[in-house]
């Protein structure tokens, strides 16, 4: 998105984090039902909990093998390398929707890394997006400020149904140069992961959430400046994704012209998106990794991936939707003109496994 304003030239640079809730029947580290599975999507608040979810003393987590396989399947589809050895880390922070006061995640050894995907654009060209990593973790709960059905309540409800849901986080390199490219990748990823059967992909229910990391490269009087990186949190629609990136591009240019502030250590911040005003708003200064005190989880064994395990997943791989649409038929027998609705409800969407 090259733009010239008076005597400056500005170029957008965006990396994207995508959080995908996996549609396993049980949660990531316990046998409690998973709200991201269609059988439990309408569960009452706090009805999908057990001692592991609640962080009770003495309980031990158990790895959900199907969630690991789903994550590897997405990694393979995105051209990633699959780590033959990966471990689990505790990411420590306090929030009401996190009973254990830590989140089980992967820090320095992600399950998938170094991928690449070609994204088709509306003008007929393609944009190559590099995948930095895709790691597996557990989701947190959420705060409800109204009762189910939209009824008003006095205060807020901590709902732990989502706590422990398998969450695949995909992180791209900062390869996007326009909001349109970001949305094209997001739409491709949503359709592809649904077709692979790893998620329902219902954006309104938070099954896929986007967090773009945005800054602007400004050239002025033969010098180059980079504005501080801003992360926009928890976007669950393509409209919000495109609007927030476009707004932030112009806001950062205006702020640089006003303050001259550039990228520096500790300058990263997070912002939210207001759909009503179509603007972003400051939430907090961004934490660094050391603020979370990552360390290996002593209750979980590492995951070791061998050739036999990987080979079992290969038959489940499918081409991306835009490639299949060029063919005269698909494995389901549908012709291309019917594929649009097909991606919304592929017949193999949800695994019957745990």
N, C-alpha and C positions, 0 to 999 in steps of 0.2 A: 504494500500500500504506500508507494512513494508519494509524498506530498510536499509542495513547496509553499511556505508561508513567509512572505517578505523575503528575507535573505537567508532563511534556513531551509534545509531539506531534512525530512523526517521519515523514518522507516520503522514499521511495526515488527516486533519480534515476540513470538508467543510459544511457550511450551505448554503442554496439556497434561493434567493428571485426571485419570478416569477411574472412578470407583464403581465396580460392578458387583452387585449382590448375587451370589451363586444360588441356583434353585435346587439345592440338595434337600432331602427330606429332613435331615437333622442338622444341628448347628456345627460350627467348626471344631469345637473341642469337647462336645458333650452330645448325648443322645436326645436332648430336648428338641422339640419340633422347631423347624425353621420357618419364620414368617415370610421369607422370600419364596417359599414353595406354595403353589396355588391352593393346596389343601388347607393351608393355615393362614391364608392372607387376611381373612376376616376375623381373626381371633380377638377376643376381648383383651384390653390392656393388662399386661402382667400375667397372662395365662400361659405363656410359653417359657416358663422359668423353671429352673431346678437349682440344687445347691452349687453347681459349678457356675452357672450364670450369676447367681447372687454372691459369689465370692466367699462362700462359707469356709471356715477353717477346716483344714484336713482333706479337702476334696482335691482330686487330681484330674487334669485334662487328658483327653484321648483324641488323637488326630483323626479327622474325617478323611479317609482315603479318597473318596469320590471327589471331594473338593480339590484335593491335590491334583487328581487326574483332569478335572475340568480346567484347572489353571494351566496345566501343561498343554492341554489341547488348544487353548487360546494362544499360548506362547508359540506353539508350533505353527498355528495359522498365521501369526504375525511375523514369522521368519526368525523367531528368537532361538538362541541357544538355550538348552535346558541344563541347569546345574546338576551335576552328578552327586553333589553333596550340598545340602543346605540345612540351615538350623533356624531355630526360633529365638526371638528376643523379646524382652519385656520393655515396653515403651511407657515410662512412668509419668503420669500426670493425674491431677484430681479434677473430676467433674461429677455432678450428681448422677449422670447416666452411665457411670463407669464404676460399678461396685467394688471391683478389685483394686482400684486406683492404679491399674496398669492395663495396657492393651497388649495382647500377644501379636507380634508382627514379625517381619523379617527386615533386618537392617543392612548388614554389610554383605550378605550372601543371598540375593534374591533367587527365587526358583527359575525365573526366565530373564534373559538379558540379551542385549545386542541384536535387536530385531530391525525389520524394515518393511514398510508397506507402501505400495503405490496407490494413491488416492485419486479417483477420477473427479475432475472438476466440470462445472457446467459448460465451460467454453471448449470442451473436448480434449483438453490437455490433462496431464497427470502431475501430481505433486508427490515426491518421495518424502516420507516421514520416517525418521529413525526412532526406534523404540529403545529407550535407555534401559528400562527394566520393567518387569511385572512381578510383583510379590504378593503373597497371600497373608491375610491377617483376619482378625475378627472385628466385626462392626461394634459400635457402641449402641447404647439405648438412645432414647430421645425424650425430650420434654414436650408434653402436650399442654397447650394453653387454653384448650376447650375440650369438652367431653366428646366422646364418639357421637357422630351425628350433627356436630356443629353446635352443641348446646353450651351455653356459657357456664363457667365454673368460677369459684372464688379461689384464685391461686393457680397452680400448675400441677400437672401429674407427671411423675417420672415413670415412663413406660419402658420396661426392660425386655419386651418381646423381641426387639431387634438386636439386643445385646448378644454377641456370640455368633451372629450370622456370618457365614464365610464371605469374605470381601476380597476381591481381586483388584489391586491397584496397579494400573498401567501408567507409566510415566514416559512421555516422549521427550526427545531433544527439542530445543527451541527453534524448530524448522518452519513454523507457520509465519506467513507474511501478510495475511489478511484474515478478517473474521470469516469470510466465505470459505477459506481453506480449512479453518478450524471446524466449522459446522459440517463440511463435507466429510472430514475424517470421523467426526462424532457420529454422523448418520451411518456411515459405512460400518463402524465398530458396533453400533447398536444392532443393525440388521444381521451382521455376521455372527455375533455372539448368540443372538436368538436362534439363528439357523443351526448353529453348532449345538444347541440344546442346553446351554450352560446357565441361562438366565431368562426370566420372563420379559425383562427389559421394559417394564411399565414405568415410564418416567415419573408419572404422577405419584407412584408409590415409592419412589426413591430407589428403584432397583439399579438405576444408572445415574451417577452424579458427576458433574464436570467441574474441574477447578483449573481455569487457565492461569498461567503465570505470564504476566504481560510487562514489557517495558519497551521503550522507544529509543532508537539510535538516531541521534540528531547531528547533522553536520552544519557547522556555522563558522564562517571565516577560516576555512581550511583546518578546522579542528573537529574532532568527533567526540560526542558526549553520549553517555548512556544513562537514561533515567532509572531511578530505583525500581526494582522488581515489585510488582503488586500481584498478589494471589487473590482471585475472586472465589469465594467459598460456596460450595453446595448449590450449583446450578442444575436444575432438573428439567430444563426444556431447551430446545434448540434456539428458540426465540430469545430466551434470556442469555444464552451463550453468545449469540451473535451481537445482541444489543450491548452486553457488558464489555465485550472486546472493543467494539467501535467507540463506545463512550470513553473507555479508559484510555484509548489511543489519543483522543483529543484532549482529555483532561490532563494527561501527563505532559503533553506539549505545552499547554497553557501554564501548568505549574512550573515547568522548567523556565519558561519565559519570565515568570514572576519571581521565582526564588533562585534559579540556577542550581537547584539541588540535583546531584548525580549519584550514580550507584556507588555504594560504599558499604563496608562491613557494618551490619546491624541496621541497614536502611530499609530492608525488606519489610513489607506490611501486608496485612490481609484486609480485604474489603468485602462487603456484602453487596447484593444487587437488589434495588427497589424497582419492582415491576411497574408500580404506579407512576413514579417520576422518571423512570428510565435512566436512573443514575446510580452510581456506586457510592457507598458510605464506609467510612473507616470503622474497622472492628478492633484491631489490635496490632501492635508491632509484632512481626513474625519471630517465633522462637527459632533458635539454632538447635542442631541435633543434640548437642551436649546438654541442653536444657531438659531433655527427656530421660537422661541417665540410662541409655540402652545397656542391657547386659544379657547374656544368654539365659534362656529360661531353663532352670534346673529340673523342671518337672517333665520336659518333653525331649524325646530322643531326636537326633537329626534325621532328615529324610535322605535316603540314598536311592538314587535312580539308576537302574541298569538298562541295558539294551532291550532285554525282554519286555520290561514294563513300557518303554517307549514304543516298541513295535506293536504292542497291543492297542495303542492309541491311533496309530497311523490310518487304519481303515475308517476312522470316524472323521477324518479331516475332509473338509469340502472347500471348493473354491469360493472366493468372495462373491457376493451377490451380483456385482456388475459383470463379472466374468461369466457366471452361469447364464445371465440374461442374454449374452451373445450367442448362446447355443440354441439349437432348435428344440431341445427338450432338456429336462432335468431328471435326476434320479426318481422324482415322484411322478414323472410323466407330464408335468405342466409345460405349456408353451410359454415363451418369454412374456407375452403381453399379460399373463395372469400372475406373474411372479410378484408384482407389487403387493397384493393381498397375501400371497403365500408367505412372504417374509414376516408378516405380522403374526401369523399363527402356523409355523412349520409343524408338521405332524409329529416330529420326534422331539418337540420342544423340551419336555421335562423327563429326566431320567427317573425310572422307577426304583433306582437303587437308593440306599440311605444317603 
